[in-house]
């Protein structure tokens, strides 16, 4: 009798909770927007149509109940389920926080990208019940292996029948949680504002009034020191619109940033994230390591990875119904596999594709942690991070889902003077990088234009011969289908102001994302190839090579049928670029596919310092006959 009473009480509790959940969903006016299906994988679930169909004979159980006992931030869990009326449409939703309801959701209809399910009240991910058991229809039983990451909240699992479009709640599992949901997680390295400074950023659940954050670090095998960290967070009213400000809102926890100064060039350092609680006890992360950057101009082997538009995906097969970022794990895994063979990463915009569903940023930072915790992970602002109407962005679109740059500017450090203006310069040995923010005005006379010219003009090419420009949107050249329809083969007004700067300061290569494919141009100036070579460049810098490398993982973009004379190589696939500077006179460029890590396009640049000084068309000041 006691067991029966407990079961009945539990069913009443679930029914009450779920009815409240459904009522609030109805009030919020949840819509299934077919037009934008695929932008957010969870949008495939018509959770606003969900109904109760609780069955006491069905069950769903999850184990282990306590995660992260060994200090891990990621755990695989087993979900066991049985349904008396199995269907191939049955699915399991992962809810976090475990007590799912939509009482904290807000109705909003200003943005058509607001899609059901609402992250604050519906699963953060899902998987079909027959995913790993093709006999589920016969037996009604299934075992699922799901991966959970520490997101500062507990988890529960719910079994639904009726498929994604007519979901019916059948059973709810026990809850799971991490042993320390507040633990410091997902460190991200970045260059500071000077060459001998490394910045460490991470996420935790600790407020500044309950713990003091710091990094304990030092030379590998040597004495360790502690550097304090600053703490930032933001609230719902920091968001610019829906869904970030409304149904996509999720507490981001606290983001901590520490500056490790006076590093020896190329030295290996170890570090740990720490929080000292008010009672004096300490909470630690696991130990990580990094190699300090070379001195600007230093002659050593230096290797750079560049790509854009990667996104994230679930390793357990969940949440990928829309297949929106199918190449992201391939790119991530190839970089992890080759981690010892590169020194710094530039992810030039469209990072997580959270699009206003804030929980997705935890997923992204967890996915890239093996890379970002080991080498500087430099970022650029893309439309899916920044754009929102009336927010000061150059483009009046809703692509950020209401984030308007807040998440990107807080979760990742860049050495900008003002991180709300996401443009910056950074040095890596023989490389000088000028990273623009294509979501702010770059045209002549603008604040950003002045920065770009100052950055390009400031480099000493005798010490740093390799000058690189990067931005998210294509400000140079692309054979993308939509750019070709516009007739510009780039962002309208993209190169009008900038091409004279690239030419004057002899930029070697300009990189872009936004277009989800790979393309390389000839050295070009004013729409004309200025060098007929294709694989080995030497002598004067008479034009800039433009490269689209936006195939980091998101759905691919088609090329135009128009054959442009300046386009040398096109590839409709996922991939990234690796630059290797062997010395001051020789640079190797390689385009690698994410699926196998092999090189599919390459070229070299070899030249002496005098070649950089040589005057080319519009590359030197006018001369006179004065003596």
Secondary structure, DSSP 8 states (H G I E B T S, - for coil): -HHHHHHHHHHHHHHHHHHHHHHHHHHHT----GGGTTSSGGGG--GGG-EE---TT-EEEEE-SEE-TTS-SEEEEEEEEE-TT--TT-EEEEESSSS---TT-----S-TT--SS-TTTS-SEEEETTSS-TTHHHH-EEEEEEEEE--SS-EEEEEEESTTTS-EEEEEEEEEEETTTT--EEEEEEE-SSTT-EEEEEEES--TTTEEEEEEEEETTS-EEEEEEEEE---GGGS-STTTTTTT-----EEEEEEE-S--TT-EEEEEEEEEETTS-EEEEEEEEEE----TT--S-EEEEEE-------TTSTT-TT-TTTTHHHHHHHHHHTGGG-SEEEE-S--S--TT-THHHHHHHHHHHHHHTTSEEEE---HHHH--TTTT-SS---TTTT-TTHHHHHHS----SSTTS--EEEEETTEEEEE--TTS--STTSHHHHHHHHHHHT--TTT--EEEEEESS-SS---BHHHHHHTSSSSTTTTTTTHHHHHHTT-SEEEE-SSSSEEEEEEEETTEES---SSEEES---SEEEEEE--SSS----B-S---TTEEEEE-S-EEEEEEEEETTEEEEEEEETTT--EEEEEEEE--HHHHHS--TTSS----S--
